[in-house]
Amino acid sequence: MSDQTLTLSLSTGDVVIRLRPDLAPKHVERITQLASEGFYDDVVFHRVIPGFMAQGGDPTGTGMGGSKLPDLPQEFSSEPHVRGVCSMARAQNPNSANSQFFICFEDARFLDNQYTVWGEVTEGMENVDALPKGEPPREPGKIVKATVG
C-alpha cells in the first residue's frame, strides 16, 4: 500500500486521498503529474449527482475537456467502487481516461472492472459531500489547489 497522498483543497474544505499505484500505476502517475503542474487548480466539479458521485478534472468545466497529454490505457481492477473511492472518468472507449475523475458518494459497484480506481478518500469526505449538486451545478464547487504529499 502506498502512503503517497493527494490533497485537494476544495472550496468546501480539504480532502486527503490515499493514492493506489498498486492498482493503477499509470493513472496515479498522471494524476500526480497534473497536480504537481497546477493543472487541477481552480478546476470545478462539473457533475455532482447526489447518492452517486462528484466528477471534476476538466479544465473547460464542461465534461468534454482534458489535459494535452495522451489518453491512458485502462487499468481496471476488481477494487469496489464504494463511498470515498476515486476513479477515472472516461468516454465510451475504455482507453480514453485523461484528466477527469470522480469520487463516489455511495456504493456504485456496477462500475467495478469498468473504470480505473486510483485512490480513496481518507480524510475530508464531508467536504466532498458538501459540494454543490447539479449537472452542472449553478455555482460549482472547485479545487482551489491540488497538492501531492
C-alpha positions in Angstrom: 0.0 0.0 0.0 1.2 3.5 -0.9 1.4 6.2 1.7 1.6 8.8 -1.0 -1.4 11.2 -0.9 -3.1 13.8 -3.0 -4.7 16.7 -1.1 -7.5 18.6 -2.8 -8.1 21.9 -1.2 -11.8 22.4 -2.2 -14.0 25.4 -1.8 -15.7 23.3 0.9 -12.6 22.2 2.7 -9.6 19.8 2.4 -9.9 16.2 1.1 -7.0 13.8 1.5 -6.8 10.9 -0.9 -4.5 7.9 -0.5 -3.1 7.0 -3.9 -3.2 3.4 -5.1 -0.3 2.8 -7.5 -0.7 -0.9 -6.7 -4.0 -0.8 -8.6 -3.3 1.8 -11.3 0.4 2.9 -11.6 -0.1 4.9 -14.9 -3.2 6.7 -13.6 -1.5 7.6 -10.3 1.5 8.9 -12.2 -0.8 11.0 -14.4 -2.8 12.5 -11.5 0.3 13.3 -9.6 2.0 14.9 -12.6 -1.0 17.0 -13.4 -1.5 18.0 -9.7 2.2 19.0 -9.5 1.9 21.1 -12.6 -1.1 23.0 -11.1 -3.4 21.6 -13.8 -6.2 20.9 -11.3 -6.0 24.3 -9.5 -9.3 26.3 -10.0 -11.0 23.4 -11.8 -14.6 22.9 -10.9 -16.7 19.8 -10.1 -19.0 20.0 -13.2 -21.1 16.9 -12.4 -22.3 16.2 -8.9 -25.0 13.7 -8.5 -26.4 13.0 -5.0 -26.1 9.4 -4.0 -23.7 8.7 -6.8 -20.6 10.7 -7.4 -18.8 14.1 -7.8 -16.9 14.5 -11.1 -14.2 17.0 -11.9 -10.8 17.4 -13.5 -11.9 19.1 -16.8 -10.2 22.5 -17.3 -13.1 23.6 -19.5 -15.7 22.8 -16.8 -17.9 21.1 -19.4 -17.1 17.5 -19.1 -15.7 17.4 -22.6 -12.1 18.5 -21.9 -8.9 17.1 -20.6 -5.2 17.6 -20.5 -2.9 17.9 -23.5 -1.3 14.5 -22.6 -2.4 11.4 -24.4 -5.3 9.3 -23.1 -4.3 6.4 -20.8 -4.8 2.7 -21.3 -7.3 1.3 -18.8 -6.1 -0.3 -15.6 -9.4 -1.8 -14.4 -9.4 -3.8 -11.2 -11.9 -5.6 -9.0 -11.4 -2.9 -6.4 -15.0 -2.0 -5.4 -16.5 1.4 -6.2 -17.7 2.3 -2.7 -18.0 5.6 -0.7 -14.8 7.6 -1.0 -13.3 5.7 -3.9 -11.6 7.9 -6.5 -11.8 6.6 -10.1 -11.1 7.9 -13.6 -13.9 9.2 -15.8 -13.7 8.2 -19.5 -15.6 8.2 -22.7 -17.1 5.1 -24.2 -13.7 3.9 -25.2 -12.2 2.1 -22.1 -8.8 3.6 -23.0 -9.9 7.2 -23.0 -9.2 8.3 -19.4 -7.2 11.5 -19.4 -7.6 14.0 -16.5 -11.2 13.7 -15.4 -12.0 11.7 -12.3 -14.9 11.1 -9.9 -15.3 10.5 -6.1 -18.1 8.1 -5.1 -20.6 9.3 -2.6 -22.2 5.8 -2.2 -21.6 2.3 -3.4 -21.5 2.2 -7.2 -20.5 -1.5 -7.6 -21.9 -1.5 -11.2 -18.8 0.5 -12.2 -16.4 -2.2 -10.9 -14.0 -3.6 -13.6 -15.1 -0.9 -16.0 -13.4 2.2 -14.5 -9.9 2.7 -13.2 -9.7 3.1 -9.4 -6.7 5.2 -8.4 -7.3 6.3 -4.8 -9.5 6.6 -1.8 -10.5 9.4 0.4 -9.0 9.0 3.9 -10.0 12.4 5.3 -12.5 15.1 4.5 -15.2 13.1 2.8 -17.7 15.5 4.3 -16.2 18.2 2.2 -16.9 16.2 -0.9 -20.5 15.7 0.4 -20.8 19.5 0.7 -20.1 20.2 -3.0 -22.9 22.0 -4.8 -25.1 19.4 -6.7 -26.1 19.5 -10.4 -25.1 18.6 -13.9 -23.6 21.2 -13.9 -24.2 22.9 -10.5 -25.3 26.5 -10.8 -22.3 27.6 -8.7 -20.0 24.6 -8.9 -17.5 23.8 -6.1 -13.9 23.8 -7.2 -10.4 22.5 -6.5 -8.6 25.6 -5.1 -5.3 23.7 -5.1 -4.2 20.1 -5.6 -1.0 19.1 -3.7 0.9 15.8 -3.8 2.3 14.7 -0.5 
